[in-house]
Amino acid sequence: MNKLLFSRIDNTGLVLWRIAFGLLIALEGFGAIATGWVRRVFVEPEFTFHFIGFDFLQPLPGGGMYIYFAVLGILGVCVMIGYRYRFAMFAYALMWTCVYLMQKTSYNNHYYLMMLLCWIMVLLPANRWLSLDVKRNPALRSLSMPRWVKVILILQVFIVFTYASIAKMYPDWFNLKAPALLMLGKKEYWLIGDLLQQTWVHYSIAYFGLLFDLLIIPMFLWKRTRFLAFSLSLFFHLFNSVVFQIGIFPYMSIAFAFFFFSSETLIKRFKLKREVYTGDEIITPSYAKPAIVAFSIYFLVQIGLPVRHWFFPEDVLWTEEGHRLSWRMMLRSRSGALTIWVEDKETGKRTKYPYREMLSKKQRRNVQTKPDLIWQLAQRIHAIEKEKGKDVAVYANCRVKINGGVYHPFIDSEVDLAQEKWYPLQHHDWILPTPADYHSKAEKE
């Protein structure tokens, strides 16, 4: 165990990863402003659908969120150049965690992965070479790192890709229904739009995507398939970047290759002026046992979260319970129709509530299919009406279809959602049971 975790190895891969990661998270901060993401997600909406239990995290008023993301960009640059690395990385991790938790409308798996990696990076000695910190304090300079650094990062990435592959193992993925629907939204793309509608492309996406996620880390770990793995990784992630436009995630995934190639290869390819660390000493720090316990708990949670939906009585594809934090990436097409009714408890009068006026376009689209967002909307409507002096019940009439199937009732329309509590690790009975034919084709509608 000591040799596996605490033997010293060359840190070239870690340093190059720090530079790439710092650049990417800086682009995430500045790019969110430049592309209008901050405006659409935090400035224009009347409110955000935060993660339940984190309602104290609210967007800054006025132009505050622009300043917030500009600071994120600056901190990312500091990480990249290794200037006051620990502080910069900690500050970015904390600020990004707040961004992640204060809104779910633009939920993306790479936001979650970024949050995890940022906190892991706070603990890593990634500024010991090729950094301004070393220039300011030469005593920091080191060409080595403990092996656990590499083990932890590879294990984290292995969990992500393995669960992404497992999640694809369901009927609508194998019969090409889900990939076809994902590509249908790309029909207007210049040059490749028509190509993406071809059956053979859907077949390639379905099976290459599943096998890539399942095998890419083992292929990187085996020296004989490492270059092939890198070539496939370049193709796969650049394809995803062009077709799905998912920000920095594809490039972050490509940069993980730094941890699989030898230091000799990296030094040669990047023409770095440094020698290769060849020592083999084992240095077991005083905090070794607590650190092993802490990381063991962390990875047990990472392994457990993606399988929690198996302990719920209904299908996660239908209920969405257990979908987030589970690496269920680009799996299905989901659409719905939602009507909210409020009933004045004093008069018994029930009226349709104009909730759409409260929401942005993206919020309206998401709230029609996500049970937690519907519940949060009901709570907000109840609070608004209470401020007006009215005690109302809030009911949702919602229908959902998955992967182009038929619409089915999704929420029990006779349950007052304003009086329901949210349980993050339990099934909610007001979500109607999974229909036996929800995979049926839309022609049967």
DALIN-V40935 format. One record per residue. SS is DSSP state (H for helix, E for strand, - for the rest). PSI is psi in degrees with one decimal (none if undefined). NEAR is the number of other ideal C-beta (glycine too) atoms within 8 Angstrom. Layout:
ss=(SS:SS)
psi=(PSI:PSI)
near=(NEAR:NEAR)
This chain:
ss=(-:H:H:H:H:H:E:E:E:E:-:H:H:H:H:H:H:H:H:H:H:H:H:H:H:H:H:H:H:H:H:H:H:H:-:-:H:H:H:H:H:H:H:-:-:-:-:-:-:-:-:-:-:-:-:-:-:-:-:-:-:-:-:H:H:H:H:H:H:H:H:H:H:H:H:H:H:H:H:H:H:-:-:-:H:H:H:H:H:H:H:H:H:H:H:H:H:H:H:H:H:-:-:-:-:-:-:-:H:H:H:H:H:H:H:H:H:H:H:H:H:H:-:-:-:-:-:-:-:-:-:H:H:H:H:H:-:H:H:H:-:-:-:E:E:E:H:H:H:H:H:H:H:H:H:H:H:H:H:H:H:H:H:H:H:H:H:-:-:-:H:H:H:H:-:-:H:H:H:H:H:H:H:H:-:-:-:-:-:-:-:-:-:-:H:H:H:-:H:H:H:H:H:H:H:H:H:H:H:H:H:H:H:H:H:H:H:H:H:H:H:-:H:H:H:H:H:H:H:H:H:H:H:H:H:H:H:H:H:H:H:H:H:H:-:-:-:-:H:H:H:H:H:H:H:H:H:H:H:-:-:-:H:H:H:H:H:H:H:-:-:-:-:-:-:-:-:-:-:-:-:E:-:-:-:-:-:H:H:H:H:H:H:H:H:H:H:H:H:H:H:H:H:H:H:-:-:H:H:H:H:-:-:-:-:H:H:H:H:-:-:-:-:-:-:-:-:-:-:-:-:-:-:E:E:E:E:E:E:E:E:E:E:E:-:-:-:-:-:E:E:E:E:-:H:H:H:H:-:-:H:H:H:H:H:H:H:-:-:-:H:H:H:H:H:H:H:H:H:H:H:H:H:H:H:H:H:-:-:-:-:E:E:E:E:E:E:E:E:E:E:E:-:-:-:-:-:E:E:-:E:-:-:-:-:-:H:H:H:-:-:-:-:-:-:-:-:-:-:-:E:-:-:-:-:-:-:-:-:-:-:H:H:H:-)
psi=(-44.5:-40.5:-39.3:-38.4:-33.2:2.3:150.2:136.9:166.6:142.4:16.2:-45.8:-41.4:-42.5:-44.5:-37.5:-41.8:-42.9:-46.4:-44.5:-43.5:-43.1:-45.1:-41.7:-26.0:-44.1:-33.9:-42.0:-54.7:-38.2:-32.7:-32.1:-48.1:-35.4:-5.2:5.4:-43.6:-43.6:-47.1:-35.3:-36.5:-29.9:-49.9:-39.7:148.0:-33.0:167.9:150.9:91.0:165.6:134.0:128.9:-9.5:37.5:-14.0:-14.2:106.9:146.0:146.8:144.3:163.1:-131.1:18.1:-36.1:-25.9:-43.6:-41.4:-49.1:-28.5:-39.7:-41.4:-44.3:-43.8:-42.8:-37.7:-40.3:-41.3:-39.5:-45.1:-46.1:-1.8:40.9:117.9:53.5:-50.0:-46.3:-46.6:-43.2:-40.5:-44.8:-42.4:-45.0:-44.0:-46.1:-38.9:-35.3:-41.2:-42.6:-45.1:-43.3:-18.9:0.4:142.8:-7.4:-38.2:42.3:135.5:136.5:-30.8:-23.1:-41.0:-45.9:-40.6:-43.6:-46.4:-45.9:-36.9:-44.8:-36.5:-42.9:-28.4:-33.3:-9.7:143.6:62.3:-1.1:20.3:-3.4:149.5:53.0:156.9:-25.9:-39.4:-36.2:-39.3:-31.9:87.1:-21.5:-20.3:-21.4:132.6:144.8:7.4:167.6:158.6:147.5:-25.1:-25.7:-48.5:-41.5:-45.2:-45.1:-41.7:-40.3:-40.2:-45.5:-37.5:-41.9:-45.2:-53.5:-36.4:-45.5:-31.2:-37.3:-45.8:-39.6:-26.0:-8.2:72.5:161.4:-46.2:-16.5:-45.3:-32.9:10.5:5.1:-49.0:-48.7:-38.3:-41.0:-36.5:-37.9:-23.2:-35.1:-8.2:12.6:-31.1:2.2:138.1:135.0:-46.8:-4.6:-49.3:-38.0:-39.7:-10.1:-3.1:142.0:-39.5:-30.1:-42.6:-41.7:-44.7:-43.9:-44.7:-52.1:-35.5:-41.5:-45.2:-47.8:-34.5:-51.0:-37.8:-36.0:-11.1:-40.3:-46.7:-36.7:-37.3:-35.9:-26.6:123.2:-36.7:-25.0:8.5:-45.5:-39.3:-42.2:-41.8:-41.0:-45.0:-37.2:-43.1:-49.2:-49.5:-49.0:-33.5:-36.3:-47.2:-38.0:-43.1:-45.6:-43.8:-15.2:61.6:38.1:-136.3:-9.5:-47.0:-38.2:-32.9:-41.2:-39.0:-39.7:-19.4:-20.0:-22.0:-28.0:-2.6:-29.1:151.0:155.7:-35.8:-44.3:-44.8:-42.1:-39.5:-47.3:-37.6:5.3:51.4:141.0:79.8:157.6:163.0:133.4:126.5:9.7:162.4:22.5:153.3:119.0:108.7:109.9:164.9:-24.0:12.7:-51.0:-48.2:-36.6:-41.7:-42.2:-46.3:-46.6:-30.6:-43.7:-43.7:-47.5:-27.7:-39.4:-43.7:-34.0:-33.6:-38.8:-45.1:-13.8:3.3:-27.5:-19.4:-15.8:0.3:150.5:-14.6:168.2:127.2:-29.7:-26.3:-51.9:-25.1:-0.1:117.6:9.4:-44.6:158.0:24.7:7.0:36.6:83.5:125.9:57.8:-31.0:160.0:131.3:127.6:158.9:174.9:130.7:131.8:132.8:131.8:139.5:141.3:120.9:117.2:-21.5:-43.1:-17.9:5.2:131.0:128.7:154.0:134.8:131.0:62.6:-26.3:-27.3:-20.2:-16.5:154.7:170.6:-45.1:-36.5:-40.9:-41.7:-39.6:-39.3:-19.1:-12.3:-9.8:118.7:-36.9:-34.7:-38.5:-43.7:-44.5:-38.4:-41.2:-41.3:-39.7:-43.8:-42.9:-43.0:-39.5:-46.0:-31.7:-37.6:-26.4:-0.3:13.4:137.2:111.1:153.4:146.7:124.5:146.7:126.0:104.3:136.0:141.6:144.5:147.7:132.9:43.6:14.4:-153.7:155.5:138.8:147.4:135.0:-38.2:139.7:110.2:-3.8:4.3:128.6:100.7:-22.7:-24.1:-3.4:151.0:156.3:129.1:110.4:-25.0:24.5:155.9:146.1:121.2:-17.4:-7.9:120.4:152.1:152.8:121.7:142.6:-28.9:27.9:-10.2:-2.3:155.9:154.9:-20.9:-22.1:-7.4:none)
near=(5:9:8:9:12:13:12:12:10:11:16:14:14:15:13:12:14:17:10:12:14:14:10:13:17:16:11:14:16:11:11:11:12:6:6:6:10:12:8:10:12:10:11:6:12:4:6:12:13:12:8:9:5:9:7:4:8:8:10:8:4:4:6:9:11:10:9:11:13:11:10:17:14:10:16:17:10:13:17:12:9:14:9:7:14:8:7:12:13:9:9:14:13:8:12:14:11:9:11:11:9:12:11:13:13:9:6:9:9:11:12:11:11:14:12:10:12:14:10:11:13:10:5:10:9:12:12:13:12:7:15:8:12:14:7:5:7:6:4:10:8:9:11:9:14:10:13:11:12:12:10:10:13:12:9:12:10:9:13:10:13:11:12:12:13:9:13:12:8:9:7:11:14:8:6:11:12:13:12:11:12:11:14:8:6:11:10:4:9:4:5:10:11:7:8:12:10:8:7:6:11:12:9:8:11:14:8:9:11:12:9:11:12:10:8:13:11:7:12:13:8:8:4:4:9:13:6:8:12:12:8:11:13:9:8:12:12:10:8:11:11:8:11:7:6:9:8:12:12:11:11:15:9:11:12:11:10:13:10:12:9:5:10:7:8:14:12:7:6:7:6:8:3:8:4:10:11:5:6:6:6:9:7:6:7:3:6:11:6:7:10:10:8:8:10:8:8:8:10:8:8:11:9:8:9:14:8:11:10:5:5:12:3:11:6:12:7:11:12:10:12:10:8:7:5:12:11:11:7:4:10:9:9:9:7:12:7:11:8:14:13:13:12:12:7:6:4:7:6:8:8:6:9:6:11:6:5:8:11:9:6:10:12:10:8:12:14:12:11:10:12:11:13:14:12:10:12:14:10:10:15:11:8:8:11:10:6:6:4:8:7:13:9:14:14:13:10:14:10:13:14:13:12:9:11:11:8:10:7:11:14:8:10:4:9:9:14:11:5:11:3:8:6:6:4:6:9:11:5:9:12:8:4:8:7:4:8:12:9:8:7:9:4:7:5)
